[in-house]
Amino acid sequence: MVRAEPTRSEPLADRASPFAGRVRRNFARGAALYEREARLQRAVAWRLARHCRDLAIPAGPCADLGAGTGLLAGAIERLRPELRLLRVDNCPPLLAQGAPDSACLPWDLNGGLPPQLGGAALLGSSFALQWLEQPERQLEHWGGQLRPGGWLALAVPTAASFSQWRAAAAAAAVPFTGLALPEAEPIERAAARHLEIRVCRRLRFSRPAPSALGFLGQIKAIGAQASRSPRLRPAELRRLEAAWPNVTGNRLEWEVLLLLGRRPGAA
Ligand SMILES: C[S@@+](CC[C@H](N)C(=O)[O-])C[C@H]1O[C@@H](n2cnc3c(N)ncnc32)[C@H](O)[C@@H]1O
């Protein structure tokens, strides 16, 4: 990892909200296993990257926002060898798992984009926007920072995900403790404030999830378990586990919003 010059001097932890700090610590603990376990994220990163293969991207800074180990940046660079994407993320241990010669910037995106991405030519982000405090506001800010002719390539899981988990929680009379994911429509509207939308699709992915504990363990393995809800007590977990197979059919579904937009104007 080649660290880009940080433009603020205070440590990340001092600025982070308590929730953002928890998100960062969890991802740090899961960093070593992330690349091996994050199969859905890898598949979505490649799908988004393929949408970028033939775009006319102007000259200018390119970045993967909430890059983690750089799955999206790496996929885009494989398909567009002339591009180099800055990996921006507030979890240095995840950045450190990425390609050794890639440029990285530890940065909390809750505070907006780093100054070196003003006038960006390509801003990509996959499976990261949902972790920010104000996803719509940040997305609108990203769109506004693109140069004319610049592109936003976004994938984000939406609130329509995990209906089976919600149903199992309801059947077990326990709270749903997953992360509150953003609704697709406000995200689409926020993107459209600065951009001409070229692709806007809500994709559904389904994965085997034979047990509640197994599924929660998988999320934890990649450090993605932070939620604003209190954790279930052991008796509640047992009830969820008992309701899970009948209600979920042993599968869970994600809805992922895939969006490509261009900042109007001549490149
Ligand atoms: C599920 S991972 C996705 C990583 C990568 N984009 C991928 O598709 O594999 C979510 C990423 O968002 C990052 N993230 C969460 N909150 C962030 C914040 N406030 N600022 C910067 N990055 C953040 C995490 O550190 C983590 O790398």
PDBQT file of the ligand as one rigid body, heavy atoms in Angstrom, charges set to zero:
ROOT
HETATM    1  C1  LIG A 301     -18.514  -3.934   3.244  1.00  0.00    +0.000 C 
HETATM    2  S1  LIG A 301     -17.027  -3.043   3.118  1.00  0.00    +0.000 S 
HETATM    3  C2  LIG A 301     -16.917  -2.815   1.348  1.00  0.00    +0.000 C 
HETATM    4  C3  LIG A 301     -15.500  -2.647   0.928  1.00  0.00    +0.000 C 
HETATM    5  C4  LIG A 301     -15.306  -2.626  -0.589  1.00  0.00    +0.000 C 
HETATM    6  N1  LIG A 301     -15.908  -1.449  -1.190  1.00  0.00    +0.000 N 
HETATM    7  C5  LIG A 301     -15.839  -3.884  -1.202  1.00  0.00    +0.000 C 
HETATM    8  O1  LIG A 301     -16.782  -3.812  -2.014  1.00  0.00    +0.000 OA
HETATM    9  O2  LIG A 301     -15.311  -4.947  -0.874  1.00  0.00    +0.000 OA
HETATM   10  C6  LIG A 301     -17.467  -1.385   3.668  1.00  0.00    +0.000 C 
HETATM   11  C7  LIG A 301     -16.268  -0.463   3.641  1.00  0.00    +0.000 C 
HETATM   12  O3  LIG A 301     -16.693   0.860   3.975  1.00  0.00    +0.000 OA
HETATM   13  C8  LIG A 301     -15.687   1.431   4.795  1.00  0.00    +0.000 C 
HETATM   14  N2  LIG A 301     -16.258   2.526   5.570  1.00  0.00    +0.000 N 
HETATM   15  C9  LIG A 301     -17.274   2.455   6.472  1.00  0.00    +0.000 A 
HETATM   16  N3  LIG A 301     -17.493   3.660   7.022  1.00  0.00    +0.000 NA
HETATM   17  C10 LIG A 301     -16.590   4.516   6.442  1.00  0.00    +0.000 A 
HETATM   18  C11 LIG A 301     -16.300   5.890   6.607  1.00  0.00    +0.000 A 
HETATM   19  N4  LIG A 301     -16.987   6.627   7.489  1.00  0.00    +0.000 N 
HETATM   20  N5  LIG A 301     -15.317   6.445   5.869  1.00  0.00    +0.000 NA
HETATM   21  C12 LIG A 301     -14.603   5.686   5.000  1.00  0.00    +0.000 A 
HETATM   22  N6  LIG A 301     -14.826   4.381   4.801  1.00  0.00    +0.000 NA
HETATM   23  C13 LIG A 301     -15.800   3.786   5.522  1.00  0.00    +0.000 A 
HETATM   24  C14 LIG A 301     -15.252   0.283   5.670  1.00  0.00    +0.000 C 
HETATM   25  O4  LIG A 301     -14.034   0.507   6.318  1.00  0.00    +0.000 OA
HETATM   26  C15 LIG A 301     -15.201  -0.845   4.668  1.00  0.00    +0.000 C 
HETATM   27  O5  LIG A 301     -13.976  -0.925   4.020  1.00  0.00    +0.000 OA
ENDROOT
TORSDOF 0
